[in-house]
């Protein structure tokens, strides 16, 4: 799977480039570290400017078309199933819909995940990273980014277990939200 995703990111033969500027309100900070790396890896994608930085994106129908052409797939439903497997495995993710990992054969935007977070790297975020993530979500608009019940419970237990680091956690969350 990783070889296929690397081919998708190839500047010469990867998923096609289109130029477009959009402004998004938020991007998960877990993916903020990949901007510089992905700018050099993924040139065939949408470039979206966020706070003066250009972020690479791809479209759902470009992804499906590329898979069909590259793998000689006749049925687009089969290419969509393959794209969904890659998405659910963590190689790319939808930008707008953060609740479901589904690839659609339309103009939906997707981002490649940084190789650091690919499944083969076995990267598991520690409790501090998860606490920062939950604290950031609790600082944002409650209707749009509100925490689920299980996340509220996790945040409470992390607050107790990371009591000695909680000032650091809240400081990092506030700083990343303001970015």
C-alpha positions as MATLAB code, in Angstrom:
seq = 'XXXXXXXXXXXXXXXXXXXXXXXXXXXXXXXXXXXXXXXXXXXXXXXXXXXXXXXXXXXXXXXXXXXXXXXXXXXXXXXXXXXXXXXXXXXXXXXXXXXXXXXXXXXXXXXXXXXXXXXXXXXXXXXXXXXXXXXXXXXXXXXXXXXXXXXXXXXXXXXXXXXXXXXXXXXXXXXXXXX';
ca = [
       0.000    0.000    0.000;
       2.798    2.405    0.864;
       4.410    1.955   -2.551;
       1.103    2.873   -4.186;
       0.704    5.966   -1.986;
       4.277    7.049   -2.794;
       3.434    6.716   -6.504;
       0.355    8.902   -5.916;
       2.670   11.563   -4.493;
       5.164   11.430   -7.364;
       5.531   14.908   -8.914;
       5.652   13.510  -12.459;
       3.134   10.664  -12.489;
       1.086   11.199   -9.311;
      -2.368   12.602   -8.721;
      -2.841   15.673  -11.010;
      -2.136   19.284  -10.028;
      -4.703   22.055  -10.037;
      -4.184   25.534   -8.724;
      -6.745   26.878   -6.290;
      -6.793   28.974   -3.163;
      -9.241   28.293   -0.368;
      -9.348   29.424    3.206;
     -10.154   26.876    5.886;
     -10.979   27.601    9.482;
      -9.106   24.702   11.042;
      -6.809   21.794   10.248;
      -5.984   19.126   12.837;
      -2.665   20.056   14.411;
      -1.498   16.460   14.284;
      -0.902   17.188   10.628;
       0.755   20.596   11.026;
       4.252   19.108   11.112;
       3.881   17.612    7.675;
       3.510   20.900    5.766;
       7.156   21.423    4.910;
       7.796   17.747    4.176;
       4.665   17.358    2.072;
       5.294   20.556    0.121;
       8.412   18.914   -1.266;
       6.803   15.464   -1.687;
       3.380   16.312   -3.055;
       3.466   18.757   -5.903;
       0.516   17.264   -7.768;
      -2.306   18.450   -5.582;
      -4.357   21.473   -4.682;
      -2.424   24.125   -2.836;
      -4.471   25.904   -0.244;
      -3.158   28.920    1.610;
      -3.634   28.914    5.374;
      -1.970   31.739    7.285;
       0.382   32.323    4.353;
       1.398   28.645    4.075;
       0.455   26.548    1.053;
      -0.948   23.168    1.990;
      -1.260   20.312   -0.550;
      -4.664   18.733   -1.212;
      -6.120   16.284   -3.726;
      -9.655   15.833   -5.050;
     -11.686   12.651   -4.674;
     -12.404   12.229   -8.371;
      -8.741   12.839   -9.284;
      -7.735   10.150   -6.799;
     -10.281    7.640   -8.149;
      -9.358    8.401  -11.765;
      -5.645    7.974  -10.994;
      -6.257    4.604   -9.293;
      -8.367    3.383  -12.209;
      -5.743    4.406  -14.748;
      -2.698    3.225  -12.773;
      -4.125   -0.160  -11.764;
      -6.234   -0.760  -14.917;
      -9.467   -0.893  -12.930;
     -12.590   -0.915  -15.117;
     -15.212   -0.241  -12.424;
     -15.042    3.025  -10.485;
     -16.732    1.337   -7.498;
     -13.686   -0.939   -7.176;
     -11.351    2.095   -7.213;
     -13.522    3.767   -4.550;
     -13.274    0.619   -2.377;
      -9.472    0.636   -2.737;
      -9.326    4.366   -1.937;
     -11.467    3.760    1.163;
      -9.106    1.012    2.322;
      -6.131    3.370    1.899;
      -7.981    6.146    3.719;
      -9.081    3.916    6.596;
      -5.518    2.575    6.839;
      -4.296    6.104    7.488;
      -2.504    7.090    4.270;
      -4.764   10.074    3.534;
      -7.810   11.654    5.123;
     -10.792   13.837    4.190;
     -10.431   17.517    4.990;
     -14.023   18.607    5.539;
     -15.608   15.567    7.172;
     -13.487   14.619   10.168;
     -15.999   12.091   11.537;
     -15.893    9.552    8.689;
     -12.999    8.158    6.704;
     -14.811    7.721    3.405;
     -13.525    8.627   -0.058;
     -16.115    9.968   -2.472;
     -15.814   10.162   -6.244;
     -16.520   13.897   -6.276;
     -14.765   17.202   -5.606;
     -14.201   16.485   -1.901;
     -10.754   17.457   -0.626;
      -8.281   14.968    0.862;
      -4.798   15.274    2.343;
      -1.969   12.789    2.331;
      -0.868   11.783    5.795;
       2.777   12.412    6.607;
       4.853    9.214    6.378;
       5.728    9.598   10.062;
       2.127    8.634   10.906;
       1.776    5.770    8.400;
       0.757    2.437    9.950;
       4.143    0.853    9.258;
       5.781    3.395   11.582;
       3.687    2.149   14.520;
       3.530    5.663   15.930;
       1.204    5.795   18.890;
       0.606    9.243   20.356;
       1.367    9.497   24.040;
      -1.013   10.786   26.688;
       0.399   14.325   26.564;
      -0.251   14.620   22.798;
      -3.795   13.323   23.235;
      -4.410   15.673   26.174;
      -3.223   18.649   24.089;
      -5.506   17.574   21.237;
      -8.536   17.293   23.538;
      -7.727   20.573   25.295;
      -7.510   22.350   21.925;
     -10.862   20.961   20.869;
     -12.406   22.100   24.150;
     -11.103   25.654   23.548;
     -12.683   25.936   20.095;
     -16.271   26.526   19.022;
     -18.332   24.083   21.110;
     -20.959   23.405   18.430;
     -18.489   22.600   15.661;
     -15.623   21.036   17.627;
     -17.389   19.897   20.782;
     -16.080   16.864   22.599;
     -17.988   13.593   22.648;
     -18.880   12.024   26.012;
     -16.013    9.514   25.876;
     -13.598   12.342   25.027;
     -14.792   14.377   28.016;
     -14.170   11.356   30.246;
     -10.707   10.868   28.697;
      -9.898   14.555   29.208;
     -10.909   14.338   32.871;
      -8.803   11.249   33.520;
      -5.839   12.736   31.630;
      -6.147   15.898   33.709;
      -5.826   13.796   36.858;
      -2.972   11.619   35.616;
      -1.047   14.534   34.057;
      -1.690   16.931   36.924;
       2.013   17.798   37.193;
       2.121   18.699   33.450;
      -1.334   20.210   33.052;
      -0.057   23.801   32.836;
       2.175   22.702   29.954;
      -0.762   20.938   28.259;
      -3.039   23.986   28.461;
      -0.260   26.330   27.363;
       0.473   24.163   24.285;
      -3.240   23.891   23.469;
      -3.784   27.655   23.689;
      -0.709   28.343   21.578;
      -1.741   25.856   18.866;
      -5.324   27.145   18.785;
      -4.104   30.706   18.294;
      -1.874   29.565   15.380;
];
